[in-house]
């Protein structure tokens, strides 16, 4: 069964009456951004966010959230698979690990993938990714740029991804923040 509550966009903090039960992905809508695309198909859900002046059809920066309901995988295996796909689709693509750890009881990994020349857009693409293996689902949050990010952008967006997490209202040791019950 598909549960939309797997994503809690923390813009909902202004509405403390929200009640999400079970496992939840905690990810925020960045200031000055909008949700421009959402799709649910089978056991997969995708949400794409862009700056308010852009669209998913014409973006310079994008945050993508994917939830794979029921998928049991290791974050490093997912990272390696994505790195392999980037390598096949983009000559010169590189992937560099940032961190692998356990956060709130869930295995996570973060990495950067880069493509010097995306053949579909004609531009470079740099994407920071964070994968989280939940108990119920597998979660991936990506921050993509169509140009090399500055040091400030790198610091800002890696910090953003570090705040992305999973919680579970059913487990005391993986408790959700106040306001999510």
C-alpha angles and dihedrals in degrees: 000000000000116000118192089194088080087090120057109185101203092221078089090074086094086066106056092177091078114119117196115179125204127358117003136184111225111210129144133222104242117241110270093019134110137202103251102170137025130170136172118197124165108313094341130091126185131188123184123197127191137173110284093252093053138063135211087256093055113024137148093186131023140175114209124192119194127184119191104194113215095004113140111196140135114252092230091053090052091048091051092048092051091046089053092050092049089049092054095045099041125041108225095020116157135193126199126186117232103181143336116199147130115266121187087344095308126112111241138176131190126197144159123237121190135189116192093205122014104207092210096054103021088230135101118260129207119185130185110202135191122191123191126191106214127186093246102025146006118246133201126183119185134187111199132190129190089212134038108285118238121241089259092051090047091052093045096048098041086053089050090053092046087060092053109100149147128246135176126215089203096059123064093202091054097039123167122238119272112285094039110092 
